Amino acid sequence: MTAKKIVLLILDGISDRPCPALNGQTPLQAADTPNLDRIAKQGICGIMDTIAPGIRPGSDTAHLSLLGYPPHEYYTGRGPLEAEGTGIHMEHGMIGVRANYATIGPDGLISDRRAGRIHDTAKLSRAIEEGVDLSAFHVTCTFRSGAGHRAALALKGDGLGSAVTSNDPKSTGLAPPLIEPLTGSPGDSQTSSVLNEFVRQSSEILADHHINRERKREGLLPANIVLLRGAGQMGHFEPFSTRYGMQGSVISAAALITGIGRVVGLTPVQVPGITGSVTTNLSGKVTAICRELKSQEFVLANIKGSDEAGHDGDPIQKRDFISRIDTAIAPLLALEGTLLVVCGDHSTPCSIRDHSADPVPLAILGDGVRIDRVAHFNEIACAEGGLTRISGGSLMPILTDLVDRAHKYGA
Amino acid sequence: MTAKKIVLLILDGISDRPCPALNGQTPLQAADTPNLDRIAKQGICGIMDTIAPGIRPGSDTAHLSLLGYPPHEYYTGRGPLEAEGTGIHMEHGMIGVRANYATIGPDGLISDRRAGRIHDTAKLSRAIEEGVDLSAFHVTCTFRSGAGHRAALALKGDGLGSAVTSNDPKSTGLAPPLIEPLTGSPGDSQTSSVLNEFVRQSSEILADHHINRERKREGLLPANIVLLRGAGQMGHFEPFSTRYGMQGSVISAAALITGIGRVVGLTPVQVPGITGSVTTNLSGKVTAICRELKSQEFVLANIKGSDEAGHDGDPIQKRDFISRIDTAIAPLLALEGTLLVVCGDHSTPCSIRDHSADPVPLAILGDGVRIDRVAHFNEIACAEGGLTRISGGSLMPILTDLVDRAHKYGA
């Protein structure tokens, strides 16, 4: 028997280092994980450097690497990926920029970098997209809201560069600096001029917008300036379906991950109630995976809450959320003719509250895998598995081979 | 003590995936292998991606990689290697082409792609080599028989290309197409013209040959056309003896493997009764290895039958042939001062009846190796070995080091 479909379930930041609060165990070791352990026991395990040993991955570079798009070749900054994640179709050469709605006081200083954690900004973004006119620069722009205070800007025009600074002062009480080119290239200079003009015009639109007038009446901070960062030029991505011969979907609350899925041609799937945090709708996500498999050959699903708990430095919360993941994924173990692949994208140790380069655990369950002796899904046990230690760039070739879609090199 | 000689025993396609017919074991796990297990137990083990993780090797690219000639640098198609395997000395720049004797009917359609599984075609090949005249193209040709209906053609001439199509229609009942250039380069165009003229002249020679007249009288299919495929240009191979400081031999029933050995300068050894199948003369091969070691420092031996059983999708036959291999190799365990290296070149899972990228098991027995805790030679057990997971390109450097022929890098 050979499996024909693949579920790649990425437990974001799941792996960790020994935590004193857990008697020296990692949150994954300490969690109650009968289902993850069954995947490990009935499948093949290993550990994985999603980029390379000792390289601390971002979620973006890690996911690109795991999908088989080497980040040193394909990663051009977070902007274009976030823009795709908000639903903007980024064409090759367009500039994508991350945006935050923020609050600036009458003194010209930033008073809140998230505009009082504003959300539901779609109307504001539409007003900006419709009102801003960059025709003097022969540039058109698209501006879309993401989750919460987040948004993304895309610029289309000839010869635009992406090596520019940000107008985000990074802390409150400071004035937003002008955006400046980082090189002497005319394209970077042009982009910085365009972005400064975008900030100027969008600020005028926001200053007078009825939503901001209402927010002020209600004692809320107005979203009266857009902070821009992470500009990058959209690259050329060979479609996933061309590269692997499989059609696929992406399921994630994070615009960044959805955007990465979109740029490689995976279809984004909406799931109600997913939040990208420990409060997310886990069972809704699992139901969506099972539903997508009826029509797709590949499903990428990301569960983000474990990463968040790591960033918060909270091993108890991380452990408990992992136990909840374990309960929620039970239906995936009953899938037939499907490889179930579970791994992290990077470690997020509670002790450092950020990503680390510690390898992530990996388990593959399904027809054809060589079943090793590993019986637990955690950082230590998986290191004794039959896959030994692989790099993230090897994952898709290995999976493609297991589902018998690989091509022979030679005869 | 340091071993001075190396036997590299390649069990072609030996590794597999769990087989339902063997209660979830692989044929290698299910076979009776006290000798292979002793090599594992008294040696060091690991698993190996002969090319790279997830890359499905051909036998040709795998053997090149294992001998330390990276296929992406050295592999130019199977033609030149097969030509060497038939005994043609391929010089750098010559074009090698695989050939099959086939039967074409009076209607111009191919009726049998193997000419009734003809064998002993040496006289036909000699008649073709002597009769075909390509001097109008300033080209000379050599044509030699291989095993069964197989043969190989070599062309020598200035500026010949190798990117050309085949005249093999791939199924019976179709007319052989003309060979065409795959690019606009004059060299490819020249080669396709030469090959079409070769087919035309050789067909005339075959039509009238007394062997074919006799075959017809006996009710056998005539070998009256040559089908050509796999054209490639001979590259430049640094000799094995220069690269590693060892003289060596190659023992294989497969012309392809013999050819690979020859192109790197290994001496081919004839062994009576070897067939490249499960009926081969295993003990004759083992005797030849022991004899070659008296004068050579390196012996490459390939046993093909396990691959054939995998291609046939027959786990029982594969298991039983592996047990027979195990019995036959007993004399190799008594070799002194010699590293005995046993591995696959690729996996050939019965479930997919073709090569896969699953890593192969590897064991090295001999003076100086670090003995690990692995006690069985199979896909699962070897993954826990002291070599962990290596790539095929690392094998010869590791072996060269073990026999103390490596050079220090630095001081």
Interface residues (C-beta under 8 A of the other chain):
Chain A: M1 T2 D367 G368 V369 R370 I371 D372 R373 E384 G385 G386 L387 T388 R389 I390 S391 S394 L395 M396 P397 I398 L399 T400 D401 D404 A406 H407 K408 Y409 G410 A411
Chain B: R17 P18 P20 G24 T26 I47 I51 A52 P53 G54 I55 R56 P57 G58 S59 D60 T61 A62 P71 Y75 R78 G230 L256 P349 S351 I352 D354 H355 S356 A357 D358 E379 I380 A383 E384 T388 R389
